[in-house]
């Protein structure tokens, strides 16, 4: 089978919009031409891929499978184009990483400068995504690597554990919880809280927890980094849940108290996700090894 990339783009647009007319407009085609192209794709496959309905189109099971592979092919084509253009400017590699809030705002900013200095011809496109979209992005070829924490459906991807993330409650040292050694998250929900911005994976995760408890956090302000959260918490504005690493980094300078959360979900295993480690570009493997080596050294230092 030989597929035209423009036909694949048309099919993906049709599937995403659920409407051939709108997809044809997006691809700058007449409706008749778009319909002919879809029929040609189906003829090459030897199977119908979608059904035409009064209000649009609906993918058949084989159409869902075709959509998955069409996206992979288009993503790989776009990646090839981008990397060839980059090679013309002296670049040797472009690494795409989807990661959760903690990775993007807390530990990768610490680790990436040394990695980029050691690999001057590599660019990294780092994007914060919800856990479910991280795995899907790696599966669909939108990202080379994914970084997730906690109980995540990895969608059959290869998964490498590289560290353990612990969430803790942080308060000012004057707060009534400051003398507690541990506390259940449910006990904190009557207090004014400081949170991460909407869309962050941590805030979405805590939202799921509070939904299950039937009670919301009393959020006074939502911020874009854990350091900013700690600054607000230290000033007495509210309490917050942050990764232990961020809490310890700011513990003395912002006069914070760190209280262990007794909830089992507060301990979250971190994993790297990839489609196949054997086919990863050399520079992607280098980042994997950088993360693993860093946290292995931390474990040895704390032993």
C-alpha positions, 0 to 999 in steps of 0.5 A: 500500500502506498499512501499519500500524506495529504490523504492521511492528513485529510483522514485524520482531520475528518476523524478529529472533526467528525465531519468530512465537509469541515475537514475538506475546508481545513485541507482546502479541498472541495467536498467532492475531491475530499470524498474521492480521496477517502474512498481511494484510501478505503479501496487501498485498505480493502475495507471501509474505514468510516460510516457516513451519518446524517450529522457527520462521519463515525470511525469503524473499528478498522478506521480507529486502527488506521487513524492510530497509524496515520497519526504515527506516520504524519508525526514521523514525517513532521519530525523528519522534516524538522530534524533535516531543517535543524541539521542544516543549522548544525543541529544533530538531534531534537528530543521531544519529552512529555512530562508531569508537573513535578518533572517540568517545574522541579527536577528537570530544570536542575538536570537539563542544563548539564545535559544540554551543555554536554550535548550542544547539538541537541534541542529538547522540546519539553511539554507539561501534560496530564499523565494520560496524555503523556502515555498517549503522546508517546504511543502515538509518536508525538513524544520520544519520552514520557515522564509520569508518576503514580498509578498510570495506564502505560498503554503497553509502552516500555516503562523504566522506574528511575526514582520515587516521588513523595508528596508532603504537606507544607505549612508555615512554622506558626501553623497549628499543623506545624508540630504534627509528624504526619496527617491525613490529607482529608484533615487539611481540607478546612484550611486555606490552601495554596495550589498549582495552576489549573492544568497542572498534573498535580492539581488535577491529581489532587482534584481527583482525590478531593472529588472522592472525598466529597470536599474541595480544597479551599484554594486561595491562590494558584501558582506556576511553580513549587518554589512560588507555592512555598514562598506563599506558604511560608508567609502564612497565606495557606498550606499546600501539598508539594513534592518533598524535594521542593519542600526541603529545598525551601525549608530553611529559607522560607521557614517551612514545616514539613508534615508527612501525608499518611495517605498511601497515594502520597508515595508515587513511583516515577517512570520513563515511558518509551515505545521501544528503548532499542530504537530510541535515538542515541541522544534520547538514551543519553537523557534516560541514562542521565536521569537514572544515574542522577537518582542512583547517586542520590540513593547511594548518598542517602544510604 
